[in-house]
Amino acid sequence: MTTTVQPHTTAAAPGPVVRDDLTAEEYHADTTSVSSSGLRALLAPGCPAQFKWDRDNPRPAKKEFDFGHVAHKLVLGEGSQVDIVDYPDWRSLDAREQRDLAHAEGRIPILAKDYAAAEAMAAAIRQHPIAGPLFAPGTGRPELSLYWTDPATGVRCRVRPDWLKQMPGLTLAADYKTSRDASPEAVSRAIRDYSYHQQDALYTDGIWQVFQPEDVRFIFVFQNKVAPYLITVRELTQQDRDIGRARNERALRIYQECERTGEWPDWTGPVTEIPQIGMPAWDTLRQAEEYLG
């Protein structure tokens, strides 16, 4: 099913669209729009040249993500079919053959012990005083694909919220992430390391563009992958969201220019002289004080 929302953009630009019929693979394979991960890849330490190569040469999903996909399915109620492989590990030939066959046929293989852990994680989510009601079955819609045209650049954008709750006066988007360390300190570092503040800003802006709600909130739900599967639920500070939005705006301008010119530069771009480079500023300062002072 494809639901087309009345556009709020110019007549020349495609309007907002909500898709509930796309698989995750189909969504990620789209080259006619740019996603949050794409915008993050355009900025340092990434670059347009690497983004373009990765977009045009998609790699198979990493097998280590299988556990996270299963946990998502159990929490959200949406996802690929799961094959439970009743072996203690992947060392035997038969276990590996079952795993490879599942991957080849579009299913997610998982060891029985790991599936039990994913079930325990989903149970911990349901029992959590905040995450439980947030992800309560029937209260939201999982993995809708939202498309809109950025009004400033004309670039077609897309997001796929894990869980979308539409209530009178408020739309909530919840993003569920599994992690080896879901402590608040680790979550803070992950926001920096993976530029999740850009994800927050783009998803928030996309929901505004598509649904025009009175208010939007974006919620991060991080969960440990080890017992007792502790959970951290947080909202981003407004300052960090503003930084993420500014990063998105720059990435959108880069994407727009690359599409216009057909040129996708590396980190350096066109130069006529070899640039200088040094250590990171803090290390230069520390070593200068120690050895040059």
C-alpha angles and dihedrals in degrees: 000000000000120000116197115204119209106267123248093190132085121293090253095055125074112253130233117295133190117206123191096167101070125104117221089253092054091047094051092045093061111117096176094077139031126241134204092264089051093053090048091050092054092062129068131318080033125050139202093259093057092043091053093049093048092047093050095041106042115194125217114267112269113258091224088069091064093090092052091049091052092048089051091051093051093047099040100031091230133096147080123320113276125225113203109210111203099216129108092235143345096266098101120083093233092052091051092047091052090048094050093046091052091051092048091053095046098257128124115243119207135170115250093243091051092048089053089052091050090051089051089051091052090049090052089052091052091050095048113107093228107022093045097062090036093060097032109147113259095020097091145014122252126225103350113174112228123195130187141151117252104238095213099051106016089236116148110237135190139191133180112204114205091223129007122193115189114195133163106290095355140068117195123199115194121196115199119203130175118212143171087237120028097170115132090250091054091046090053091052091047091055088056097040097046098030092238088163086071090052091050093050096046094047091047092048092045093053089050091051096046104038104019092215124180091245138003129203126186116205127196116210113189121183132188115241091215128071132307082031096220119201135216118195116190144160120217121250114255092240092056091046089053090051090049091050091050090050090051091050091054092046091049091053090049091049092047092051094046092051091047096050101029088230119125108185128202124234094290103041123198111338135163097203132044109260122228123244134192141174119290109290095251092053092047090052094047095047093043089055091048101043107019100034 
